[in-house]
Amino acid sequence: MSEIWMWLGGILTVVGALVVATAALGLLKFPDAYSRVSAVGTAGGLGIVLVVLGALVLQPGIGDAVKAVIIIVLQLMTSAVGTMAIARSAVLVRTPFARLRYDELHEEHEHHDE
């Protein structure tokens, strides 16, 4: 395997892992359940797809390509459904939305009064 393909596979894998790590950070930092679900659903789906593509580039083959396509399709389908199910359950149990602590419009209005 050429060195370019090894670099590409490594980059895809690392970028995918960083996307998943960003989603994990969003779980800790975002203020409410709805923004957390959004972060994990989108970033988790994209991150896993990138990791699988990186692994496929590092280990190419027909059997591995078929497995990668199946993994990617299933991940994208179940990630969206799972994210919506979790968000809907949060709505049904009346999970409150976080209130914003910073009001940009209020700050602008104060500066125009001076």
LUMMAR-79689 format. One record per residue (C-alpha): residue number from 1; x, y, z. Coordinates in Angstrom, 3 decimals. Each point is the difference from the previous one (the first is absolute). Layout:
BEGIN
<atom><k>NUM</k><c1>X</c1><c2>Y</c2><c3>Z</c3></atom>
...
***
This chain:
BEGIN
<atom><k>1</k><c1>0.000</c1><c2>0.000</c2><c3>0.000</c3></atom>
<atom><k>2</k><c1>1.338</c1><c2>3.405</c2><c3>-0.901</c3></atom>
<atom><k>3</k><c1>0.886</c1><c2>2.517</c2><c3>2.619</c3></atom>
<atom><k>4</k><c1>-2.689</c1><c2>2.421</c2><c3>-1.221</c3></atom>
<atom><k>5</k><c1>-2.755</c1><c2>-2.549</c2><c3>0.738</c3></atom>
<atom><k>6</k><c1>1.451</c1><c2>-0.663</c2><c3>3.453</c3></atom>
<atom><k>7</k><c1>-0.009</c1><c2>3.721</c2><c3>0.753</c3></atom>
<atom><k>8</k><c1>-3.527</c1><c2>0.411</c2><c3>-1.326</c3></atom>
<atom><k>9</k><c1>-1.277</c1><c2>-2.926</c2><c3>2.072</c3></atom>
<atom><k>10</k><c1>1.717</c1><c2>1.332</c2><c3>3.103</c3></atom>
<atom><k>11</k><c1>-1.360</c1><c2>3.500</c2><c3>-0.526</c3></atom>
<atom><k>12</k><c1>-3.565</c1><c2>-1.258</c2><c3>-0.513</c3></atom>
<atom><k>13</k><c1>0.230</c1><c2>-2.144</c2><c3>3.124</c3></atom>
<atom><k>14</k><c1>1.409</c1><c2>2.803</c2><c3>2.153</c3></atom>
<atom><k>15</k><c1>-2.517</c1><c2>2.563</c2><c3>-1.279</c3></atom>
<atom><k>16</k><c1>-2.830</c1><c2>-2.452</c2><c3>0.698</c3></atom>
<atom><k>17</k><c1>1.294</c1><c2>-0.598</c2><c3>3.512</c3></atom>
<atom><k>18</k><c1>0.238</c1><c2>3.754</c2><c3>0.578</c3></atom>
<atom><k>19</k><c1>-3.595</c1><c2>0.460</c2><c3>-1.164</c3></atom>
<atom><k>20</k><c1>-1.152</c1><c2>-2.682</c2><c3>2.457</c3></atom>
<atom><k>21</k><c1>2.072</c1><c2>1.634</c2><c3>2.765</c3></atom>
<atom><k>22</k><c1>-1.638</c1><c2>3.342</c2><c3>-0.806</c3></atom>
<atom><k>23</k><c1>-3.410</c1><c2>-1.627</c2><c3>0.388</c3></atom>
<atom><k>24</k><c1>1.081</c1><c2>-1.358</c2><c3>3.381</c3></atom>
<atom><k>25</k><c1>1.112</c1><c2>3.486</c2><c3>1.010</c3></atom>
<atom><k>26</k><c1>-3.409</c1><c2>1.288</c2><c3>-1.078</c3></atom>
<atom><k>27</k><c1>-1.623</c1><c2>-2.434</c2><c3>2.418</c3></atom>
<atom><k>28</k><c1>1.876</c1><c2>1.689</c2><c3>2.818</c3></atom>
<atom><k>29</k><c1>-0.279</c1><c2>3.624</c2><c3>-1.104</c3></atom>
<atom><k>30</k><c1>-3.408</c1><c2>0.478</c2><c3>-1.625</c3></atom>
<atom><k>31</k><c1>-2.689</c1><c2>1.331</c2><c3>2.336</c3></atom>
<atom><k>32</k><c1>-3.022</c1><c2>-2.184</c2><c3>-0.751</c3></atom>
<atom><k>33</k><c1>-1.018</c1><c2>-3.434</c2><c3>-1.262</c3></atom>
<atom><k>34</k><c1>-1.039</c1><c2>1.239</c2><c3>-3.434</c3></atom>
<atom><k>35</k><c1>3.327</c1><c2>1.568</c2><c3>-0.919</c3></atom>
<atom><k>36</k><c1>1.837</c1><c2>-3.037</c2><c3>1.399</c3></atom>
<atom><k>37</k><c1>-2.065</c1><c2>-2.385</c2><c3>-2.116</c3></atom>
<atom><k>38</k><c1>0.653</c1><c2>2.137</c2><c3>-3.067</c3></atom>
<atom><k>39</k><c1>3.753</c1><c2>-0.005</c2><c3>0.597</c3></atom>
<atom><k>40</k><c1>0.246</c1><c2>-3.722</c2><c3>0.559</c3></atom>
<atom><k>41</k><c1>-2.309</c1><c2>-0.920</c2><c3>-2.885</c3></atom>
<atom><k>42</k><c1>1.721</c1><c2>2.042</c2><c3>-2.666</c3></atom>
<atom><k>43</k><c1>3.601</c1><c2>-0.185</c2><c3>1.141</c3></atom>
<atom><k>44</k><c1>-0.213</c1><c2>-3.641</c2><c3>1.021</c3></atom>
<atom><k>45</k><c1>-1.395</c1><c2>-1.027</c2><c3>-3.368</c3></atom>
<atom><k>46</k><c1>2.582</c1><c2>1.964</c2><c3>-1.958</c3></atom>
<atom><k>47</k><c1>2.870</c1><c2>-1.078</c2><c3>2.249</c3></atom>
<atom><k>48</k><c1>-0.726</c1><c2>-3.708</c2><c3>-0.296</c3></atom>
<atom><k>49</k><c1>-0.338</c1><c2>0.277</c2><c3>-3.782</c3></atom>
<atom><k>50</k><c1>3.410</c1><c2>1.700</c2><c3>-0.209</c3></atom>
<atom><k>51</k><c1>1.639</c1><c2>-2.635</c2><c3>2.214</c3></atom>
<atom><k>52</k><c1>-1.473</c1><c2>-2.825</c2><c3>-2.106</c3></atom>
<atom><k>53</k><c1>1.142</c1><c2>1.674</c2><c3>-3.231</c3></atom>
<atom><k>54</k><c1>3.471</c1><c2>0.465</c2><c3>1.456</c3></atom>
<atom><k>55</k><c1>0.142</c1><c2>-3.667</c2><c3>0.967</c3></atom>
<atom><k>56</k><c1>-1.126</c1><c2>-0.969</c2><c3>-3.495</c3></atom>
<atom><k>57</k><c1>2.741</c1><c2>2.101</c2><c3>-1.573</c3></atom>
<atom><k>58</k><c1>2.575</c1><c2>-1.666</c2><c3>2.277</c3></atom>
<atom><k>59</k><c1>-1.358</c1><c2>-3.541</c2><c3>-0.663</c3></atom>
<atom><k>60</k><c1>-1.478</c1><c2>0.048</c2><c3>-3.516</c3></atom>
<atom><k>61</k><c1>-1.802</c1><c2>-3.009</c2><c3>-1.384</c3></atom>
<atom><k>62</k><c1>-3.316</c1><c2>-1.026</c2><c3>-1.501</c3></atom>
<atom><k>63</k><c1>-1.241</c1><c2>-1.699</c2><c3>3.174</c3></atom>
<atom><k>64</k><c1>1.090</c1><c2>2.953</c2><c3>2.134</c3></atom>
<atom><k>65</k><c1>-1.665</c1><c2>2.459</c2><c3>-2.396</c3></atom>
<atom><k>66</k><c1>-3.305</c1><c2>-1.883</c2><c3>0.239</c3></atom>
<atom><k>67</k><c1>0.243</c1><c2>0.010</c2><c3>3.793</c3></atom>
<atom><k>68</k><c1>0.829</c1><c2>3.722</c2><c3>0.012</c3></atom>
<atom><k>69</k><c1>-2.991</c1><c2>0.853</c2><c3>-2.195</c3></atom>
<atom><k>70</k><c1>-2.310</c1><c2>-2.038</c2><c3>2.257</c3></atom>
<atom><k>71</k><c1>1.431</c1><c2>1.658</c2><c3>3.126</c3></atom>
<atom><k>72</k><c1>-0.347</c1><c2>3.504</c2><c3>-1.465</c3></atom>
<atom><k>73</k><c1>-3.572</c1><c2>-0.517</c2><c3>-1.216</c3></atom>
<atom><k>74</k><c1>-1.119</c1><c2>-1.532</c2><c3>3.292</c3></atom>
<atom><k>75</k><c1>1.761</c1><c2>2.692</c2><c3>2.018</c3></atom>
<atom><k>76</k><c1>-1.593</c1><c2>2.847</c2><c3>-1.928</c3></atom>
<atom><k>77</k><c1>-3.453</c1><c2>-1.584</c2><c3>0.176</c3></atom>
<atom><k>78</k><c1>0.065</c1><c2>-0.913</c2><c3>3.690</c3></atom>
<atom><k>79</k><c1>1.725</c1><c2>3.178</c2><c3>1.150</c3></atom>
<atom><k>80</k><c1>-2.799</c1><c2>2.174</c2><c3>-1.340</c3></atom>
<atom><k>81</k><c1>-2.744</c1><c2>-2.232</c2><c3>1.394</c3></atom>
<atom><k>82</k><c1>1.705</c1><c2>-0.342</c2><c3>3.382</c3></atom>
<atom><k>83</k><c1>0.593</c1><c2>3.732</c2><c3>0.291</c3></atom>
<atom><k>84</k><c1>-3.630</c1><c2>0.770</c2><c3>-0.765</c3></atom>
<atom><k>85</k><c1>-1.229</c1><c2>-2.644</c2><c3>2.473</c3></atom>
<atom><k>86</k><c1>2.119</c1><c2>1.432</c2><c3>2.808</c3></atom>
<atom><k>87</k><c1>-1.063</c1><c2>3.587</c2><c3>-0.782</c3></atom>
<atom><k>88</k><c1>-3.665</c1><c2>-1.047</c2><c3>-0.132</c3></atom>
<atom><k>89</k><c1>0.277</c1><c2>-1.751</c2><c3>3.354</c3></atom>
<atom><k>90</k><c1>1.502</c1><c2>3.182</c2><c3>1.458</c3></atom>
<atom><k>91</k><c1>-2.997</c1><c2>1.962</c2><c3>-1.289</c3></atom>
<atom><k>92</k><c1>-2.488</c1><c2>-2.567</c2><c3>1.341</c3></atom>
<atom><k>93</k><c1>1.431</c1><c2>0.150</c2><c3>3.519</c3></atom>
<atom><k>94</k><c1>0.003</c1><c2>3.818</c2><c3>-0.272</c3></atom>
<atom><k>95</k><c1>3.736</c1><c2>0.551</c2><c3>0.265</c3></atom>
<atom><k>96</k><c1>0.463</c1><c2>3.770</c2><c3>0.174</c3></atom>
<atom><k>97</k><c1>2.001</c1><c2>1.997</c2><c3>-2.505</c3></atom>
<atom><k>98</k><c1>3.000</c1><c2>1.840</c2><c3>1.405</c3></atom>
<atom><k>99</k><c1>-0.383</c1><c2>3.717</c2><c3>0.420</c3></atom>
<atom><k>100</k><c1>2.627</c1><c2>2.133</c2><c3>-1.669</c3></atom>
<atom><k>101</k><c1>2.219</c1><c2>1.906</c2><c3>2.397</c3></atom>
<atom><k>102</k><c1>1.261</c1><c2>2.468</c2><c3>-2.567</c3></atom>
<atom><k>103</k><c1>-2.315</c1><c2>2.318</c2><c3>-1.871</c3></atom>
<atom><k>104</k><c1>1.750</c1><c2>1.643</c2><c3>-2.949</c3></atom>
<atom><k>105</k><c1>-2.924</c1><c2>2.280</c2><c3>-0.757</c3></atom>
<atom><k>106</k><c1>-0.121</c1><c2>1.299</c2><c3>3.551</c3></atom>
<atom><k>107</k><c1>3.739</c1><c2>0.800</c2><c3>-0.119</c3></atom>
<atom><k>108</k><c1>-0.366</c1><c2>1.856</c2><c3>-3.329</c3></atom>
<atom><k>109</k><c1>-2.939</c1><c2>2.011</c2><c3>1.306</c3></atom>
<atom><k>110</k><c1>1.987</c1><c2>1.179</c2><c3>3.010</c3></atom>
<atom><k>111</k><c1>2.899</c1><c2>1.176</c2><c3>-2.189</c3></atom>
<atom><k>112</k><c1>-2.301</c1><c2>2.037</c2><c3>-2.260</c3></atom>
<atom><k>113</k><c1>-1.465</c1><c2>1.864</c2><c3>2.963</c3></atom>
<atom><k>114</k><c1>3.368</c1><c2>1.529</c2><c3>0.915</c3></atom>
***
